[in-house]
Amino acid sequence: MLFRSDAAAKALEPYTKDKSIFQNLAANPALSGRKPSDIANPGTTILFYEQTPAAAGRGVVYLDAHTERVTAERWQELKKAGKLP
């Protein structure tokens, strides 16, 4: 099953130099309790995202583990498509 952002932060902390990166991280609530294998499009399904964007855009982590920094306009498209809060 997929995990919440706080559980993910705890699991990933040993692999990070700056633990503050998790303070702005949110999990996609639509994935809570679902198995990754049940997701049809992991390459386009947002797993985590920055709640507050950086100057260069909002960081997004997809279920297939690739990342992207997106513009405000692109974020609105992704947010709508993924039914994110």
Secondary structure, 3 states (H helix, E strand, C coil): CCCCHHHHHHHHHHHCCCHHHHHHEEECHHHCCCCHHHCCCCCCCEEEEECCCECCEEEEEECCCCEEEECHHHHHHHHHHHCCC
